[in-house]
Amino acid sequence: MTSVVPLWLSTSYKPAFRCGGWAFIRIDPGGLFATAGGLRRATQEGMRLSALLAGLADLKQRPAAGAETIVLRIAPGERKGFGALLAQLAGKGDPADPPLDPAAREAVLKGLNRRGLRLGPPLEADDPALAFLMAWADLAREKATAGGAFSASIPKSNLSKISRFVVA
């Protein structure tokens, strides 16, 4: 039987300033985790990749091959971009898209640590988890614009307010 690790992701990007932010919430066997971060001199694709890498970064358990699947829950507007990223990771990307950096692909595969990865159902526009993530991604983008790259855990007090809306 395959267990599922839900990973909610959101990104925020301002092309005029080339700055972006991301936020994630993840439920794994170790508990509920949430982090936000941002980058300067980034691309939208780079923000998606950064968000995914951050969401995979500290997974503790090493499952048997195929025993655990990461299921991405994202906003409907981000499905096409994340879908393209997942296709590139699987080696099935559109030849017209810029190729994924081999080091980035290797970093994602290392972060997956023998887990599967797929898109789950999109978050609904009125989903409180989506609003929470978008607010943190926007805040992270603004912080990166002002002060440069960073990553920080979302405080447990903030996370406790949304935890009842994120169910595995």
Backbone as a chain_set.jsonl record, in Angstrom:
{"seq": "MTSVVPLWLSTSYKPAFRCGGWAFIRIDPGGLFATAGGLRRATQEGMRLSALLAGLADLKQRPAAGAETIVLRIAPGERKGFGALLAQLAGKGDPADPPLDPAAREAVLKGLNRRGLRLGPPLEADDPALAFLMAWADLAREKATAGGAFSASIPKSNLSKISRFVVA", "coords": {"N": [[0.837, -1.189, 0.0], [0.491, 2.233, -0.779], [1.515, 5.105, 0.864], [0.464, 8.502, 1.342], [1.881, 11.711, 1.108], [0.822, 14.78, 1.57], [1.491, 17.873, -0.045], [1.161, 21.154, 0.032], [1.512, 23.9, -2.076], [2.488, 27.252, -2.918], [3.293, 29.977, -5.034], [4.64, 33.264, -5.579], [5.229, 35.797, -7.822], [6.924, 38.559, -9.242], [7.444, 39.733, -12.271], [8.553, 42.159, -13.217], [10.362, 42.946, -11.286], [11.814, 40.702, -10.948], [11.681, 39.132, -8.66], [10.626, 36.775, -6.24], [8.421, 34.765, -4.199], [7.649, 31.951, -2.104], [5.658, 29.42, -0.532], [4.999, 26.637, 1.592], [3.024, 23.914, 2.867], [3.216, 20.925, 4.597], [2.261, 17.613, 5.353], [3.607, 15.003, 6.979], [4.869, 11.806, 8.195], [6.224, 12.807, 10.403], [4.826, 15.031, 11.265], [3.161, 18.265, 11.006], [4.33, 20.675, 8.821], [5.534, 23.886, 7.82], [6.832, 26.345, 5.687], [8.227, 29.389, 4.439], [9.714, 31.324, 1.818], [11.985, 33.292, -0.195], [13.369, 34.727, -3.246], [15.724, 36.735, -5.034], [16.393, 37.979, -8.357], [15.193, 35.933, -9.941], [13.239, 33.471, -11.767], [9.871, 32.661, -12.816], [9.657, 29.899, -13.174], [11.878, 29.113, -11.733], [11.041, 29.822, -9.177], [8.984, 27.991, -8.738], [10.44, 25.613, -8.758], [12.143, 26.102, -6.571], [10.243, 26.196, -4.497], [9.273, 23.565, -4.566], [11.636, 22.105, -4.016], [12.179, 23.061, -1.427], [9.95, 22.074, -0.079], [10.496, 19.387, -0.129], [12.835, 19.164, 1.246], [13.437, 18.402, 4.012], [12.384, 15.896, 4.59], [12.016, 13.167, 6.66], [11.739, 10.27, 6.948], [12.835, 7.434, 5.166], [11.362, 5.827, 2.711], [10.465, 2.504, 1.478], [11.097, 1.769, -1.955], [8.688, 3.306, -3.964], [6.767, 3.201, -1.966], [5.75, 5.477, -0.874], [4.121, 8.488, -1.769], [4.429, 11.793, -2.871], [2.035, 14.219, -2.976], [1.149, 16.916, -4.771], [-0.582, 19.826, -3.968], [-1.939, 22.519, -5.378], [-2.658, 25.892, -6.515], [-5.231, 26.441, -8.991], [-4.323, 28.114, -11.097], [-1.62, 27.622, -11.18], [-1.242, 25.104, -12.075], [-0.529, 24.437, -14.757], [2.148, 25.333, -14.983], [3.443, 23.873, -12.879], [2.798, 21.339, -13.769], [4.261, 21.224, -16.157], [6.827, 21.323, -15.066], [6.888, 18.89, -13.626], [6.627, 17.127, -15.77], [9.054, 17.599, -17.096], [10.806, 16.673, -15.133], [10.237, 13.992, -15.269], [11.285, 13.429, -17.692], [9.702, 13.896, -19.892], [9.133, 16.335, -20.953], [8.032, 19.246, -22.842], [9.633, 19.779, -25.882], [9.936, 22.403, -26.706], [10.088, 23.907, -24.428], [12.444, 25.475, -22.178], [15.232, 23.478, -21.258], [15.379, 21.586, -18.209], [17.659, 22.308, -15.688], [20.308, 20.074, -15.199], [21.451, 19.761, -12.628], [19.448, 20.774, -10.972], [17.404, 18.966, -11.51], [18.557, 16.651, -10.467], [18.718, 17.419, -7.778], [15.995, 17.513, -7.053], [15.267, 14.824, -7.432], [16.911, 13.65, -5.516], [15.786, 14.839, -3.232], [13.252, 13.676, -3.317], [13.86, 11.067, -2.678], [13.345, 8.29, -3.336], [10.587, 8.448, -3.392], [7.34, 8.724, -4.932], [5.928, 11.247, -7.117], [3.296, 13.413, -7.745], [0.671, 15.419, -9.248], [-2.021, 16.54, -7.311], [-5.576, 17.001, -6.748], [-6.603, 20.311, -7.715], [-6.358, 23.175, -5.54], [-9.241, 24.74, -4.265], [-10.604, 27.977, -5.084], [-11.715, 29.244, -2.863], [-10.543, 27.992, -0.742], [-9.261, 27.904, 2.51], [-6.615, 27.134, 3.059], [-5.28, 27.725, 0.692], [-5.511, 30.535, 0.595], [-4.025, 31.169, 2.891], [-1.45, 30.168, 2.184], [-0.944, 31.732, -0.122], [-0.838, 34.29, 0.987], [1.429, 34.074, 2.637], [3.366, 33.499, 0.675], [3.297, 35.865, -0.821], [4.162, 37.672, 1.162], [6.726, 36.641, 1.59], [7.838, 37.143, -0.925], [7.874, 39.955, -0.92], [9.628, 40.386, 1.223], [11.962, 39.225, 0.203], [12.388, 40.941, -1.94], [13.094, 43.266, -0.599], [15.226, 42.459, 1.078], [16.738, 40.306, 0.062], [17.566, 36.812, -0.642], [15.961, 34.293, 1.313], [14.774, 31.945, 3.795], [12.35, 30.692, 5.985], [10.793, 29.103, 8.777], [7.261, 28.891, 9.088], [5.601, 30.37, 11.737], [4.483, 28.318, 14.474], [2.218, 29.211, 15.834], [0.811, 30.62, 13.884], [0.437, 28.582, 12.042], [-1.192, 26.838, 13.463], [-3.688, 27.969, 13.224], [-4.552, 27.302, 10.727], [-4.365, 24.6, 10.524], [-6.577, 22.858, 10.809], [-7.745, 22.935, 8.336], [-6.114, 21.681, 6.569], [-5.974, 18.599, 5.711], [-4.742, 15.359, 5.653]], "CA": [[0.0, 0.0, 0.0], [1.244, 3.472, -0.893], [1.044, 6.202, 1.708], [0.478, 9.795, 0.664], [2.358, 12.884, 1.84], [0.338, 15.965, 0.855], [2.369, 19.041, -0.043], [0.479, 22.318, -0.513], [2.511, 24.87, -2.526], [2.068, 28.469, -3.597], [4.377, 30.894, -5.377], [4.268, 34.638, -5.922], [6.346, 36.287, -8.632], [6.785, 39.851, -9.913], [8.43, 39.727, -13.353], [9.228, 43.45, -13.372], [11.457, 43.032, -10.317], [12.473, 39.393, -10.923], [11.693, 38.642, -7.286], [9.501, 35.905, -5.973], [8.299, 34.107, -2.911], [6.95, 30.679, -2.101], [5.287, 28.891, 0.779], [4.46, 25.279, 1.533], [2.568, 23.188, 4.05], [3.373, 19.49, 4.337], [1.956, 16.678, 6.433], [4.299, 13.73, 6.797], [4.818, 11.052, 9.452], [6.79, 13.605, 11.495], [3.913, 16.089, 11.681], [2.75, 19.339, 10.106], [5.438, 21.602, 8.623], [5.27, 24.979, 6.888], [7.966, 27.242, 5.502], [8.12, 30.383, 3.371], [11.018, 31.841, 1.429], [11.974, 34.123, -1.385], [14.607, 34.893, -4.011], [15.904, 37.817, -6.003], [16.932, 37.55, -9.65], [14.61, 34.611, -10.164], [12.21, 33.319, -12.793], [8.698, 31.962, -12.283], [9.998, 28.484, -13.129], [12.805, 28.965, -10.617], [10.278, 29.886, -7.929], [8.302, 26.701, -8.593], [11.458, 24.636, -8.399], [12.561, 26.408, -5.192], [9.165, 25.785, -3.595], [9.263, 22.102, -4.526], [12.835, 21.654, -3.297], [12.006, 23.37, -0.002], [8.956, 21.155, 0.449], [11.09, 18.051, -0.036], [14.155, 19.273, 1.858], [13.721, 17.773, 5.304], [11.597, 14.688, 4.831], [12.84, 12.319, 7.527], [11.64, 8.841, 6.711], [13.224, 6.931, 3.849], [10.463, 4.689, 2.471], [10.817, 1.535, 0.44], [10.803, 2.338, -3.277], [7.295, 3.311, -4.363], [5.861, 3.041, -0.828], [5.227, 6.781, -0.46], [3.961, 9.416, -2.882], [4.194, 13.197, -2.573], [0.928, 14.707, -3.795], [1.159, 18.378, -4.791], [-1.858, 20.539, -3.982], [-1.592, 23.871, -5.789], [-3.743, 26.707, -7.072], [-5.528, 26.104, -10.389], [-3.508, 28.92, -11.996], [-0.239, 27.147, -11.195], [-1.203, 23.703, -12.538], [0.202, 24.293, -16.018], [3.573, 25.477, -14.699], [3.935, 22.726, -12.118], [2.67, 20.174, -14.649], [5.423, 21.243, -17.051], [7.992, 20.972, -14.247], [6.841, 17.448, -13.364], [6.905, 16.447, -17.044], [10.497, 17.687, -17.322], [11.46, 15.775, -14.178], [10.014, 12.628, -15.761], [11.905, 13.304, -19.005], [8.665, 13.955, -20.911], [8.808, 17.739, -21.151], [7.857, 19.795, -24.178], [10.941, 20.176, -26.421], [9.982, 23.854, -26.873], [10.411, 24.515, -23.13], [13.864, 25.41, -21.854], [15.501, 22.252, -20.51], [15.607, 21.688, -16.774], [19.059, 22.192, -15.322], [20.567, 18.729, -14.659], [21.693, 19.817, -11.176], [18.14, 20.961, -10.337], [16.703, 17.688, -11.617], [19.196, 15.75, -9.5], [18.334, 17.86, -6.429], [14.616, 17.082, -6.805], [15.273, 13.365, -7.284], [17.505, 13.376, -4.203], [14.784, 15.229, -2.244], [12.17, 12.694, -3.334], [14.385, 9.955, -1.901], [12.591, 7.096, -3.731], [9.138, 8.672, -3.33], [6.68, 9.156, -6.154], [5.508, 12.65, -7.112], [2.214, 13.659, -8.706], [-0.256, 16.517, -8.958], [-3.31, 16.17, -6.746], [-6.628, 17.92, -7.185], [-6.235, 21.707, -7.428], [-7.023, 23.836, -4.419], [-10.366, 25.589, -4.665], [-10.336, 29.405, -4.883], [-12.142, 29.663, -1.529], [-9.893, 27.137, 0.247], [-8.461, 28.692, 3.45], [-5.2, 26.782, 2.936], [-4.753, 28.479, -0.446], [-5.372, 31.931, 1.017], [-2.907, 31.183, 3.845], [-0.207, 30.016, 1.428], [-0.734, 32.889, -0.995], [-0.428, 35.42, 1.832], [2.824, 33.857, 3.036], [4.211, 33.619, -0.518], [3.387, 37.307, -1.111], [5.024, 38.256, 2.197], [8.082, 36.189, 1.305], [8.297, 37.886, -2.108], [8.196, 41.323, -0.492], [10.827, 40.331, 2.067], [13.091, 38.968, -0.694], [12.604, 42.173, -2.699], [13.762, 44.236, 0.271], [16.431, 42.007, 1.773], [17.446, 39.198, -0.568], [17.1, 35.436, -0.472], [15.785, 33.803, 2.679], [13.81, 30.88, 4.044], [12.057, 30.628, 7.415], [9.602, 28.341, 9.159], [6.07, 29.656, 9.447], [5.413, 30.135, 13.177], [3.464, 27.335, 14.877], [0.984, 29.91, 16.209], [0.096, 30.884, 12.635], [0.094, 27.298, 11.445], [-2.289, 26.22, 14.215], [-4.95, 28.547, 12.764], [-4.933, 26.717, 9.442], [-4.157, 23.144, 10.56], [-7.816, 22.091, 10.653], [-8.138, 22.964, 6.935], [-5.206, 20.862, 5.79], [-6.156, 17.232, 6.172], [-4.035, 14.428, 4.769]], "C": [[0.878, 1.249, 0.0], [0.662, 4.519, 0.045], [1.26, 7.521, 0.963], [0.994, 10.87, 1.616], [1.867, 14.102, 1.059], [1.293, 17.143, 1.035], [1.629, 20.174, -0.747], [1.544, 23.351, -0.85], [1.847, 26.101, -3.12], [3.307, 29.305, -3.892], [3.803, 32.264, -5.708], [5.465, 35.244, -6.641], [5.996, 37.612, -9.284], [7.842, 39.927, -11.009], [9.195, 41.036, -13.495], [10.435, 43.573, -12.45], [12.283, 41.752, -10.25], [12.664, 38.876, -9.509], [10.466, 37.763, -7.066], [9.545, 35.326, -4.583], [7.537, 32.808, -3.075], [6.601, 30.316, -0.663], [4.78, 27.469, 0.581], [3.964, 24.847, 2.903], [2.679, 21.718, 3.684], [2.975, 18.707, 5.586], [2.678, 15.387, 6.115], [4.278, 12.984, 8.133], [5.385, 11.821, 10.659], [5.894, 14.731, 11.97], [3.584, 17.073, 10.577], [3.881, 20.365, 10.035], [5.035, 22.674, 7.625], [6.467, 25.92, 6.868], [7.642, 28.204, 4.37], [9.523, 30.881, 3.052], [10.901, 32.663, 0.166], [13.351, 34.252, -1.998], [14.569, 36.175, -4.821], [16.482, 37.217, -7.275], [16.488, 36.127, -9.982], [13.677, 34.642, -11.365], [11.006, 32.631, -12.138], [8.987, 30.464, -12.166], [10.947, 28.202, -11.966], [12.096, 29.002, -9.269], [9.548, 28.57, -7.695], [9.282, 25.628, -8.136], [11.935, 24.857, -6.963], [11.519, 25.955, -4.185], [9.147, 24.264, -3.455], [10.459, 21.571, -3.745], [12.715, 21.915, -1.797], [11.018, 22.403, 0.641], [9.484, 19.739, 0.638], [12.312, 18.006, 0.876], [14.371, 18.458, 3.123], [12.806, 16.597, 5.623], [12.478, 13.677, 5.553], [12.882, 10.854, 7.105], [12.094, 8.488, 5.303], [12.384, 5.692, 3.561], [11.067, 3.676, 1.506], [10.411, 2.144, -0.902], [9.326, 2.194, -3.611], [6.296, 3.226, -3.217], [5.236, 4.361, -0.386], [5.179, 7.695, -1.674], [3.714, 10.814, -2.347], [3.098, 13.657, -3.527], [0.889, 16.224, -3.675], [-0.259, 18.919, -4.862], [-1.521, 22.006, -4.25], [-2.82, 24.59, -6.332], [-3.984, 26.323, -8.531], [-4.638, 26.865, -11.377], [-2.065, 28.464, -12.101], [-0.114, 25.724, -11.744], [-0.373, 23.524, -13.806], [1.707, 24.364, -15.771], [4.155, 24.306, -13.929], [3.827, 21.445, -12.938], [3.849, 20.079, -15.606], [6.691, 20.851, -16.306], [8.026, 19.467, -13.988], [7.126, 16.643, -14.629], [8.403, 16.473, -17.34], [11.255, 16.751, -16.386], [11.347, 14.322, -14.629], [10.652, 12.4, -17.128], [10.913, 13.363, -20.15], [8.257, 15.39, -21.215], [8.661, 18.123, -22.606], [9.229, 20.231, -24.696], [11.072, 21.692, -26.601], [10.319, 24.568, -25.565], [11.914, 24.486, -22.912], [14.132, 24.17, -21.0], [15.754, 22.543, -19.032], [17.086, 21.464, -16.503], [19.303, 20.806, -14.711], [20.806, 18.725, -13.143], [20.374, 19.99, -10.414], [17.355, 19.661, -10.371], [17.257, 16.704, -10.595], [18.81, 16.121, -8.071], [16.911, 17.425, -6.085], [14.571, 15.574, -6.597], [15.87, 12.955, -5.942], [16.501, 13.709, -3.095], [13.629, 14.25, -2.178], [12.572, 11.415, -2.601], [13.536, 8.689, -2.084], [11.079, 7.247, -3.598], [8.616, 9.001, -4.722], [6.275, 10.62, -6.01], [4.423, 12.832, -8.162], [1.402, 14.869, -8.274], [-1.544, 15.94, -8.387], [-4.373, 17.099, -7.278], [-6.248, 19.361, -6.847], [-6.978, 22.223, -6.201], [-8.148, 24.708, -4.96], [-10.037, 27.048, -4.324], [-10.712, 29.871, -3.486], [-11.538, 28.803, -0.414], [-9.036, 27.986, 1.188], [-6.966, 28.379, 3.375], [-4.553, 27.549, 1.789], [-4.544, 29.943, -0.069], [-4.188, 32.095, 1.958], [-1.573, 31.126, 3.103], [0.081, 31.214, 0.538], [-0.274, 34.1, -0.187], [1.033, 35.274, 2.249], [3.771, 33.974, 1.843], [4.379, 35.087, -0.908], [4.306, 38.005, -0.112], [6.486, 37.887, 1.948], [8.663, 36.922, 0.1], [8.713, 39.295, -1.725], [9.463, 41.361, 0.359], [12.069, 40.084, 1.21], [13.417, 40.205, -1.522], [13.411, 43.16, -1.877], [15.107, 43.754, 0.795], [17.182, 40.854, 1.165], [16.878, 37.843, -0.197], [16.999, 35.056, 1.003], [14.808, 32.637, 2.682], [13.604, 30.812, 5.543], [10.806, 29.8, 7.656], [8.458, 29.294, 9.452], [5.788, 29.35, 10.913], [4.257, 29.174, 13.475], [2.151, 28.016, 15.251], [0.157, 30.259, 14.974], [-0.401, 29.587, 12.01], [-1.082, 26.643, 12.163], [-3.653, 26.74, 13.757], [-5.445, 27.907, 11.466], [-4.923, 25.191, 9.484], [-5.453, 22.348, 10.375], [-8.304, 22.063, 9.2], [-7.244, 22.113, 6.037], [-5.243, 19.456, 6.367], [-5.518, 16.31, 5.16], [-4.986, 13.6, 3.938]], "O": [[1.889, 1.305, 0.7], [-0.539, 4.787, 0.021], [2.114, 7.633, 0.084], [0.595, 10.93, 2.779], [2.421, 14.431, 0.01], [1.827, 17.373, 2.12], [1.485, 20.163, -1.969], [2.393, 23.656, -0.012], [0.787, 26.015, -3.74], [4.251, 29.338, -3.102], [2.633, 32.398, -6.068], [6.584, 35.208, -6.131], [4.899, 37.775, -9.818], [9.015, 40.161, -10.717], [10.371, 41.024, -13.858], [11.419, 44.229, -12.794], [13.318, 41.707, -9.586], [13.681, 38.259, -9.195], [9.404, 37.996, -7.645], [10.559, 35.385, -3.888], [6.858, 32.6, -4.08], [7.179, 30.841, 0.288], [4.207, 27.137, -0.457], [4.412, 25.335, 3.94], [2.283, 21.312, 2.592], [3.303, 19.083, 6.711], [2.4, 14.746, 5.101], [3.72, 13.489, 9.107], [5.055, 11.509, 11.803], [6.183, 15.339, 13.001], [3.704, 16.775, 9.388], [4.336, 20.866, 11.064], [4.282, 22.404, 6.689], [7.036, 26.245, 7.91], [6.881, 27.878, 3.459], [10.409, 30.862, 3.906], [9.844, 32.718, -0.462], [14.364, 33.937, -1.373], [13.505, 36.634, -5.238], [16.992, 36.097, -7.275], [17.302, 35.248, -10.264], [13.368, 35.704, -11.904], [11.116, 32.087, -11.039], [8.61, 29.832, -11.179], [10.832, 27.175, -11.298], [12.489, 28.306, -8.333], [9.5, 28.085, -6.565], [8.986, 24.838, -7.239], [12.112, 23.893, -6.218], [11.859, 25.396, -3.142], [9.02, 23.74, -2.348], [10.308, 20.684, -2.904], [13.109, 21.075, -0.988], [11.222, 21.963, 1.772], [8.977, 18.984, 1.467], [12.773, 16.925, 1.239], [15.438, 17.865, 3.274], [12.493, 16.338, 6.785], [13.577, 13.371, 5.09], [13.957, 10.281, 6.929], [11.758, 9.191, 4.35], [12.657, 4.62, 4.103], [12.045, 3.957, 0.814], [9.48, 2.947, -0.965], [8.774, 1.096, -3.55], [5.09, 3.181, -3.462], [4.288, 4.36, 0.398], [6.085, 7.681, -2.508], [2.878, 11.002, -1.463], [3.219, 13.503, -4.742], [0.625, 16.757, -2.597], [-1.043, 18.514, -5.72], [-0.88, 22.656, -3.424], [-3.866, 23.988, -6.572], [-3.053, 25.925, -9.23], [-4.242, 26.304, -12.399], [-1.354, 28.876, -13.018], [0.993, 25.199, -11.863], [0.397, 22.57, -13.918], [2.459, 23.543, -16.296], [5.224, 23.8, -14.269], [4.672, 20.559, -12.815], [4.378, 18.993, -15.845], [7.535, 20.134, -16.843], [9.077, 18.84, -14.117], [7.784, 15.604, -14.575], [8.96, 15.471, -17.788], [12.226, 16.112, -16.79], [12.252, 13.52, -14.397], [10.57, 11.298, -17.67], [11.225, 12.934, -21.261], [7.145, 15.629, -21.686], [9.114, 17.405, -23.497], [9.925, 20.983, -24.014], [12.186, 22.214, -26.645], [10.784, 25.708, -25.586], [12.594, 23.582, -23.398], [13.34, 23.847, -20.114], [16.271, 23.598, -18.664], [17.689, 20.531, -17.036], [18.58, 20.404, -13.8], [20.406, 17.785, -12.456], [20.2, 19.42, -9.337], [16.716, 19.289, -9.387], [16.494, 16.002, -9.932], [18.597, 15.238, -7.239], [16.644, 17.013, -4.956], [13.904, 15.097, -5.679], [15.386, 12.02, -5.304], [16.373, 12.956, -2.129], [13.079, 14.013, -1.102], [11.736, 10.758, -1.981], [13.071, 8.097, -1.111], [10.358, 6.252, -3.685], [9.353, 9.491, -5.578], [6.28, 11.165, -4.906], [4.598, 12.456, -9.321], [1.431, 15.287, -7.116], [-2.089, 14.971, -8.915], [-4.104, 17.904, -8.169], [-5.637, 19.61, -5.808], [-8.074, 21.767, -5.874], [-8.002, 25.34, -6.006], [-9.283, 27.317, -3.389], [-10.096, 30.801, -2.965], [-11.977, 28.88, 0.733], [-8.167, 28.721, 0.719], [-6.138, 29.261, 3.602], [-3.403, 27.977, 1.9], [-3.505, 30.523, -0.384], [-3.427, 33.055, 1.837], [-0.677, 31.93, 3.358], [1.224, 31.664, 0.451], [0.591, 34.853, -0.636], [1.788, 36.245, 2.218], [4.875, 34.499, 1.99], [5.473, 35.509, -1.282], [5.132, 38.834, -0.496], [7.375, 38.728, 2.081], [9.841, 37.282, 0.097], [9.765, 39.779, -2.144], [10.277, 42.274, 0.223], [13.12, 40.674, 1.466], [14.586, 40.491, -1.778], [14.312, 43.818, -2.399], [16.034, 44.55, 0.942], [18.204, 40.448, 1.72], [15.85, 37.74, 0.471], [17.832, 35.441, 1.824], [14.113, 32.382, 1.699], [14.571, 30.867, 6.303], [9.881, 29.796, 6.845], [8.666, 30.376, 10.0], [5.741, 28.18, 11.295], [3.21, 29.208, 12.828], [1.08, 27.459, 15.012], [-1.072, 30.197, 15.017], [-1.524, 29.513, 11.513], [-1.887, 25.96, 11.529], [-4.659, 26.042, 13.884], [-6.634, 27.971, 11.154], [-5.427, 24.552, 8.561], [-5.411, 21.249, 9.823], [-9.177, 21.265, 8.859], [-7.58, 21.857, 4.881], [-4.616, 19.171, 7.388], [-5.723, 16.456, 3.955], [-4.548, 12.769, 3.143]]}, "num_chains": 1, "name": "protein.A"}
